[in-house]
């Protein structure tokens, strides 16, 4: 995931606004990071999502 950045504080605040807390918020942040990595890999390979 080189070159990818995530505003962790902002993402955590958004997760809490959606009602997530504790482990649920951490899982949401992980899902966002995985999605960012997959999107970046797809763009590098020339795929469209």
C-alpha positions in Angstrom: 0.0 0.0 0.0 2.9 2.3 -0.7 1.9 5.8 -1.5 -1.6 5.5 0.0 -2.6 7.8 2.8 -5.7 7.8 4.9 -6.8 10.6 7.2 -7.2 8.2 10.1 -8.6 10.7 12.5 -11.1 11.9 9.9 -12.0 8.3 9.0 -12.5 7.4 12.6 -14.7 10.5 13.2 -16.8 9.5 10.2 -17.1 5.9 11.5 -18.2 7.2 14.8 -20.8 9.5 13.1 -22.1 6.4 11.4 -22.6 4.8 14.8 -19.5 2.5 14.8 -17.4 2.3 18.0 -14.6 0.2 19.3 -13.8 -2.9 17.1 -16.5 -1.9 14.6 -14.8 1.4 13.9 -11.4 -0.4 13.6 -13.0 -2.9 11.1 -14.4 -0.1 9.1 -11.1 1.7 8.9 -9.4 -1.6 7.8 -12.1 -2.1 5.1 -11.4 1.4 3.8 -7.7 0.8 3.6 -8.2 -2.5 1.9 -10.5 -0.9 -0.6 -7.9 1.9 -1.3 -5.2 -0.7 -1.8 -7.3 -2.8 -4.2 -8.4 0.3 -6.2 -4.8 1.5 -6.5 -3.7 -2.0 -7.6 -6.5 -2.1 -10.2 -5.5 1.3 -11.6 -1.9 0.2 -11.9 -3.0 -2.9 -13.9 -5.2 -0.7 -16.1 -8.4 -2.2 -14.9 -11.6 -0.2 -14.3 -13.8 -0.8 -11.3 
